[in-house]
Amino acid sequence: MWFKIIMALLLVWPRGYLLIYLIDRTKSFSFGFKFFVGWLLGLAGFTLDIFAALVFGGQTLNWPVLLLSATSQIVGFGFMIFLFEKKIPLPHLGALKPFVLNQINIIRSFSGIEKTVLLLLVLTLLLRVGASVWQTALIPTYDFDAWNNWNLRAKVIYTESVIPLDPANPFYLGGGIKSYPLNDALLKVWLAKAAGNFDEGVINSVSVIYYCLLLAIFYVALGSVVPRLVRLVATYALSGVPLLYFHSQVAYADLYYSIFLFVSLLSLFYFLSNNGLSFFYLSGIMAAFAIWTKNEGLTILLPVLLLISMGLWFSKKVKTKDFLLHWFFAALTIFPWLAFRIINRLDILSGDSSSFKLVYNGQFVTEVMSSIFLRSHFNLLFVLFFVLMLLKIKDVYRDQALRFLFAVITTLFLIYNGIIIFTDKAYDLSAATRVNLHLVPLIVAALAFYYHKFFGRIKL
């Protein structure tokens, strides 16, 4: 069964790799970045294609539809690459052995402290991943949003082999909150089809996959700026943030969403660091897939990203053509889901509503601050970030890209927690920690960039 799950995950990788290869017209992405981010693109693009086939194509969830969704874009992306480069980047098995040997030689070249940190990272990851797999395999789903929304929708769609489209049906779109996107649910359906049954003990392990994929993308994404030792330490720190690790064991979509948010905003950071237009285009496409994953992508990330990109355009840091292409690619990516939302008048806010009232939830202030700054959800991460920003504001401000990263993290932090404290959407405080979780990879990256920028010459 586990072999089938692994093969199902690998099957969607080629389409994602070809897509990110196609995006990278400026040849700005490393192989590791293309490998892991391409895998992420493959997963999300695959589920969006399934959605389009079932909803707009009138198909049922059968193997021809699934396999066609997994492989069809390979031909399209390959053809477009051929038009640009007169070649298709087909796998070259002869290069595999030299590549593996090169990686071994790179590890051998590590300094003593780098090998120590790498060993610590690998051993702790093995323990954490093993514990998470055990947790998901043996402990029933008990988190409310998991069994009432994310897993419920996956079970219904898997059982019915269609996405229920009758609004009068209590299981419309799989049940639960109607406005929730289906990226996570359809990926679980795909794994269930591969496994042969919907065994929650197996299907919930997708959260472990999200955790590992986030760490891999985080490590390779820092590679073009941050030296190896700092990357290893930062990845080790990220892997141990308590609430982030906890989400490798629960069937929520927050960890999955945080990867798209991280890559989208980090791509803008790299674009502002003069690393090529490919990062600018990738940022928009990742934001589109964030919309396909959680409502925060549509209601929070999209407006923030729109304001940022317009600011870059007005300040002439981005040409009009590139600004339009950025949003054209993003709109083209998310078109099936947004079109469905508009046609069927789905609400844009959680709780199946599209409006909110400004109120003051004074009773939540102490609890929110305690959750973010005092309890062990995030250790000292948020304290360190804001103290550093306040004490070193001049250093941060002098660097355009670093200034952007600190500013956008702070903006999202204020929006997330402002919604809890100043609107009637604070049904309870369970969402407060989860939405702040979205910022954790960005904060760890920002601290790593800051350290390298101002203390990178210190020999350890």
Secondary structure, 3 states (H helix, E strand, C coil): CHHHHHHHHHHCHHHHHHHHHHHCCCCCCCHHHHHHHHHHHHHHHHHHHHHHHHHCCCCCCCHHHHHHHHHHHHHHHHHHHHHHHCCCCCCCHHHHHHHHHHHHHHHHCCCHHHHHHHHHHHHHHHHHHHHHHHHHHHCCCCCHHHHHHHHHHHHHHHHHCCCCCCCCCCCHHHCCCCCCCCHHHHHHHHHHHHHCCCCHHHHCCHHHHHHHHHHHHHHHHCCCCCCHHHHHHHHHHHHCCHHHHHCCCCCCCHHHHHHHHHHHHHHHHHHHCCCCHHHHHHHHHHHHHHHCCCHHHHHHHHHHHHHHHHHHHHCCCCCHHHHHHHHHHHHHHHHHHHHHHHHCCCCCECCCECCCCECCCHHHHHHHHHHHHHCCCCCCHHHHHHHHHHHCHHHHHHCHHHHHHHHHHHHHHHHHHHHHHHECCCCCCHHHHHHHHCCHHHHHHHHHHHHHHHHCCCCC
